[in-house]
Amino acid sequence: MTTVPQPTATTRWRCTLCGNLTRFDVTRSSKSVEYVHLDLAGEPKVEEREVVSETIESVRCRWCNAVDQIELVDRPGAGS
């Protein structure tokens, strides 16, 4: 399994098959630490969440349904 790089402040995803820049289904695994507060009835509420690690496992294009055909490209104006 190949991990997909995450976009940065200067890059974004693009589907290499259809050119889509805006709609993707992302499958990710994450490990987090949560502070859970239970009310007197026992209902849990997550009040704090810290992501310890996160990996994007796959990205599927919503337009053409291509799986793992995603590349990173520069965002418009990123070089300015």
C-alpha positions, 0 to 999 in steps of 0.5 A: 500500500502506498501512502498519498502525500498530503497537500501543503500551504503551497500544493493541492491534489489533482487527479492525473486522469480527469484533472479534478482539483476539488472532489475526493474521497480520502481514506485515512488512519489516525492515532489520537488521544482524546479527553472524554467527559461523561455527563452524570447520565453517562453520555460521553463528549470528546472535549479535546482531541490530539492527533498523534499520527495520521496516514492517508491510505488512499484517495479516490477521485469523485469525478472519474472514480480513479483510485490512487491517481492523485498528484500534488500540483502547485496552488495558484499564486503559491509562488507569489 
